[in-house]
Amino acid sequence: MTEQHRTEPNAADLGTPPPRPGKGQRRYLGTHEQIRSAFSFYRVMAFITGIFLLIMVAKILISGSLFGWHMWPGWEIYIGGTTQAGESNSIGFHRPDTVVDARSVSTLIAQAHGVAYIVYLVAGFRLWYMLRWGAARMLLIISGGLIPFFSFFVERKVASLVTKDLKENPDAVSRY
């Protein structure tokens, strides 16, 4: 049997951070793999948020409450509850005063969009933070879930920015 030699651990083995980058060298707050993962999650949330926003806007346009005209004045799609006649309602068009304990589809869509938008903001902030972008790009990301169709354009713009940034800085030092 041969005897194994023990060596002293070097600084890299002890978990010491990499040396500070020189002037002009880019430094990320995550590895390229972490940034790509954050970007994938951001893309998914951008599409989900955009779809919910489009559904919500379509519902507003169909009900006519945006311009003061009404296709079905006073009618709403309700899920669950019971009607005034005592019949069980699974899903249907009703006036608000004719159903009890029912959920409005408009409310559900708005709530789903709100939750998706919050997760979208967290995903966008995480990506923005890892890439160490400026405030203008964060404002661009924030606006993506507020204006109909805009999240799809913002997602494409962010995709090109991330791809360009990672391609231009393949040796960027991460904080790890």
Secondary structure, 3 states (H helix, E strand, C coil): CCCCCCCCCCHHHHCCCCCCCCCCCCECCCCHHHHHHHHHHHHHHHHHHHHHHHHHHHHHHHHCCCCCCCCCCCCEEEECCEECCCCECCEEEECHHHEECCEEHHHHHHHHHHHHHHHHHHHHHHHHHHHCCCHHHHHHHHHCCCCCCHHHHHHHHHHHHHHHHHHHCCCCECCC
